[in-house]
Structures are given as C-alpha cells and as structure tokens.
C-alpha cells in the first residue's frame, strides 16, 4: 500500500484510536491525525504495521549518562511525571510554536525547512524513528538550523494498546537515532494520535522528555486543501498556541505550500515563532 492510501477498515480502526486517545488523556485537547499505516520508509517498505508484527531490535539507549544542552556528557535533569500533556506554551508577547509530525520525509521536509530558513524562525519536528534512520541528513539539517527534534516513537503505534516493554522499545530506539545523528537526545515527546496513558508519561519522563500535545490541529492529514489549512492556522493564532501539522505520513504538499503563506502572515501580524526551552509548570 502506498503511504498516502488507507483501506476503509484501516480508516475505521484509526478513528477509534483517536477517540481512545482522548479518553486516555484526561486533558489532551483535540486528536492527532489517523495516519496511513504509519510512515513508509524511503524505498517503499511499509513502516507502520501492528506492534506485534514488527520485530524491534534491542536498544542500547539509556538515560544515564545523557548529553544535554550543556557541555558534553553533562547529565540532564529528569522531568517530573505529568498526568496530562502540555497543550500550550507560556511566553512573553505574541509567541507561537509550529510543530511537524511523522517525518522526516525527503519529499516534503526539505520544503518546510527552506521556508522556515527564509523567515529565520525555529520549529519543532516530532520524528518517527523508522523515518529518521534513513534520513539522518535531514535530522542534522534541522539541528543545524536551530529546530528542536522531538520523539514521536519508532513506528507510530497506539501506545495505550502496548505493553510497557514494547512501548519503551518504541521510544528508546527513536531517542537513540536522534542522539546519534545530532549529538543530543530529544527533550520533548509526543504520543501518536495524542493517545497518552500512565506508562507513556512515565517512560517519557524517565528518558528525559516533556510531553507536548497541541492547541491548534490543522487536520492537514485529510488533505483539505491549502486554503483550508491556512484558514485554520489564521483562526487559531493566539499567544502560546502550539500548531500541529505534518511533514510525512501521506501527501504533504498542501502542508508545505500552506506554510509559505501563513508563516509570513503570522510574522507580519506581530507573532514571534519560536521553540520552547525546558518547560516548567
């Protein structure tokens, strides 16, 4: 199956997954896109089957010691375990955060990076390990441009349906790939479909990451049209807002094109597009 195609049965399953994620969150606003069967790695290999059908290699990744934003080998503080994800960011003035999930994809991520670079703004990319491992150059480009790379698991599974050990494997492997590529592990974690549970919060914290959800969902995974994506961002723009978009998981050309329009509009309206530092509540 191509990345941007889904069977009717798969659509029904993933709609149920999004609802399940809301019930498990107790505070998470909105639902993330029911993706195609997960990202497809470059070369056409299917990449998002059920966790039980995918053999994950043991990971050597461990939290201690872990490099942070300070000198090499500096230990990073373990965040407290939350009971709900962060939905918006506190900050001075009219600040907004743009986030892109499921990549990197060499067909769409470079276009997003070019637009962000043109306007000299930073964003967050929540990457899936199976996509990242074949596109390490794009991870390095993100880091070189000052963007934050977050963890979006390895295969984009529904975490509350997984055992704790399988969930840890999904999250650890992606941490490992990111750290190997850019020299430091991710500090932020986003559960696929916005489906969180106690184990997801605990494991994310154990691995040094804060849980981030979103305030505005562009629903770009539905391919609603470039104009519709732009209108949704305009309507949701407000200080502290976190915008959810995608740079992989299907045809994301509309997302790439929409960014070229709404980003300069936000800047002209006085918004500062930025990325968070370690969040404290």
C-alpha positions in Angstrom: 0.0 0.0 0.0 1.2 3.5 -0.8 1.9 5.8 2.1 -1.0 8.1 1.3 -3.6 5.4 0.9 -5.8 3.7 3.5 -8.3 0.9 3.4 -11.8 1.6 4.7 -11.1 -0.8 7.6 -7.9 0.9 8.5 -9.7 4.3 8.5 -12.3 2.9 10.9 -9.7 1.5 13.2 -7.7 4.7 13.4 -10.8 6.8 14.0 -11.4 4.6 17.0 -7.8 5.0 18.0 -8.1 8.8 18.1 -11.2 8.5 20.4 -9.4 6.1 22.6 -6.5 8.6 22.9 -8.8 11.3 24.1 -10.3 9.1 26.8 -6.8 8.1 28.0 -5.5 11.6 28.2 -7.8 13.3 30.7 -7.0 16.8 29.5 -5.5 16.5 26.0 -7.2 18.8 23.5 -8.0 17.5 20.1 -6.9 14.4 18.3 -4.0 13.9 16.0 -4.3 12.6 12.5 -5.3 9.0 11.9 -2.3 8.3 9.7 -1.9 5.9 6.9 -0.4 2.6 8.2 2.4 4.7 9.7 5.2 6.4 7.7 6.7 4.5 4.9 10.5 4.4 4.9 12.2 5.7 1.7 12.4 2.9 -0.8 8.8 1.8 -0.4 9.0 -0.5 2.7 5.8 -0.5 4.8 6.6 1.1 8.1 3.6 1.2 10.4 2.2 -2.3 11.0 0.8 -3.5 14.3 3.5 -3.6 17.0 3.2 -7.3 17.4 4.1 -7.9 13.8 7.2 -5.7 13.9 10.4 -7.1 15.4 12.2 -4.3 17.1 15.9 -4.7 17.7 17.1 -4.3 21.3 18.2 -0.8 22.0 21.4 0.2 23.7 19.9 3.6 24.5 19.8 4.5 28.2 19.1 7.7 30.1 22.3 7.9 32.2 24.5 9.4 31.4 22.9 11.6 28.8 24.1 14.6 27.0 22.1 17.8 27.3 22.3 21.3 26.0 25.4 22.0 28.2 29.0 20.6 27.9 29.4 17.1 26.5 28.5 14.3 28.9 26.6 16.7 31.2 23.7 14.9 32.9 20.3 16.1 32.1 17.7 16.5 34.8 14.8 14.0 34.7 11.5 15.9 34.4 8.6 15.2 36.8 6.0 12.7 35.6 2.9 14.5 34.4 -0.7 13.3 34.2 -1.6 15.2 31.1 0.5 16.7 28.2 1.4 20.3 27.8 -1.1 22.0 25.4 0.3 25.5 25.0 3.4 27.5 25.9 3.8 30.4 28.3 5.9 33.2 27.0 6.3 36.9 26.7 4.4 38.7 24.0 2.8 37.1 21.0 4.7 33.8 20.7 3.6 30.7 18.8 5.1 27.3 18.2 4.8 25.4 14.9 5.2 21.6 15.1 5.5 19.0 12.3 4.9 15.3 12.9 5.8 11.9 11.4 8.9 12.8 9.3 11.4 13.4 8.1 10.3 12.7 4.6 12.7 13.8 1.8 9.8 14.7 -0.4 8.3 17.3 2.0 10.6 18.1 4.9 13.2 20.0 2.8 10.5 22.4 1.6 9.4 23.1 5.1 12.9 23.7 6.2 13.6 26.1 3.3 10.5 28.2 4.3 11.5 28.3 7.9 15.0 29.3 7.0 13.8 32.0 4.7 12.0 33.7 7.6 14.6 32.8 10.1 12.2 31.1 12.5 12.5 27.9 14.5 10.1 25.0 14.8 9.7 21.6 16.3 9.8 18.3 14.4 8.5 15.2 16.1 10.1 12.4 14.2 9.4 8.7 13.8 12.5 6.6 14.2 11.8 4.4 11.2 11.7 7.6 9.0 14.6 9.2 10.8 17.0 6.3 10.5 17.1 6.6 6.7 17.2 10.4 6.6 19.9 11.4 9.2 21.0 14.2 6.9 17.6 15.9 7.4 17.9 15.5 11.2 21.3 17.2 11.1 19.8 20.0 8.9 17.1 20.5 11.4 19.6 20.7 14.3 21.9 23.0 12.3 19.1 25.4 11.7 18.2 25.5 15.4 15.0 23.5 15.3 14.0 21.1 18.1 13.7 17.4 17.3 11.2 15.6 19.4 10.4 11.9 19.8 7.2 10.5 18.1 8.1 6.8 18.6 9.5 4.4 16.1 6.5 3.1 14.1 3.7 5.5 15.2 1.7 2.9 17.2 -1.2 3.3 19.6 0.7 3.4 22.8 -2.1 2.5 25.3 -2.5 -0.8 23.5 1.1 -1.8 24.0 2.9 -3.5 26.9 5.3 -1.3 28.9 8.4 -3.0 27.5 7.2 -2.7 23.9 6.4 1.0 24.4 9.8 1.6 25.9 11.4 0.0 22.9 9.5 2.3 20.5 10.5 5.4 22.4 14.1 4.4 23.2 15.1 3.5 19.7 14.0 6.9 18.4 15.9 8.6 21.2 19.0 6.6 20.2 18.7 7.6 16.5 18.3 11.3 17.2 21.2 11.3 19.6 23.5 9.5 17.2 22.5 11.9 14.4 22.7 15.3 16.2 24.7 14.6 19.4 22.0 15.0 22.0 18.7 13.2 22.7 15.3 14.7 22.3 13.9 16.7 25.2 10.3 16.5 24.0 7.9 13.6 23.4 4.5 13.4 21.6 2.4 10.3 21.7 1.0 9.2 18.3 -2.7 10.0 17.8 -2.5 12.1 21.0 -3.1 8.8 22.9 -1.4 9.0 26.3 -1.5 6.8 29.3 0.4 6.5 32.6 3.2 4.4 31.1 3.7 6.9 28.2 4.1 9.8 30.7 6.3 7.7 33.0 8.6 6.4 30.2 8.9 9.8 28.6 10.0 11.4 31.8 12.4 8.5 32.6 14.0 9.2 29.2 14.3 13.0 30.0 11.4 14.2 27.9 8.5 16.5 28.5 5.1 15.6 26.9 3.8 18.1 24.3 0.4 18.0 22.6 -1.1 20.9 20.6 -3.6 23.7 20.7 -4.5 24.0 17.0 -4.9 21.0 14.8 -4.6 21.9 11.1 -6.1 18.5 10.1 -3.7 18.6 7.2 -3.6 14.8 7.1 -7.1 14.9 5.5 -5.6 16.9 2.6 -8.4 19.5 2.9 -6.7 22.0 0.5 -4.0 24.5 1.0 -6.5 27.4 1.6 -8.3 25.4 4.4 -5.0 24.7 6.2 -4.2 28.4 6.0 -7.6 29.4 7.4 -7.3 27.0 10.3 -4.0 28.5 11.3 -5.2 32.0 11.0 -8.3 31.2 13.1 -6.3 29.6 15.8 -3.5 32.0 16.1 -3.1 33.4 19.6 -0.3 33.8 22.1 1.1 30.5 23.4 -0.6 28.4 20.7 1.0 25.2 19.6 0.1 24.3 15.9 0.1 20.7 14.7 1.0 19.9 11.1 2.7 17.0 9.4 5.7 16.6 7.1 5.2 12.9 6.4 2.6 10.1 6.5 1.0 10.9 3.2 0.9 13.6 0.5 2.0 16.7 2.5 2.4 19.1 -0.5 -0.5 21.1 0.8 1.1 21.5 4.2 4.4 22.7 2.5 2.5 25.2 0.4 0.3 26.5 3.2 3.3 27.3 5.4 4.7 29.6 2.7 1.6 31.7 3.1 0.6 31.6 6.8 4.1 32.0 8.2 4.9 35.4 6.8 1.3 36.5 7.7 1.9 35.5 11.3 5.2 37.4 11.4 3.6 40.5 9.8 0.8 40.2 12.5 3.4 40.5 15.2 3.8 36.9 16.2 7.2 35.5 17.2 7.5 31.9 16.0 9.8 30.2 18.4 10.6 26.9 20.2 10.3 26.2 23.9 13.1 25.6 26.4 12.7 23.2 29.2 9.1 23.7 30.3 8.2 24.1 34.0 4.7 24.1 35.5 
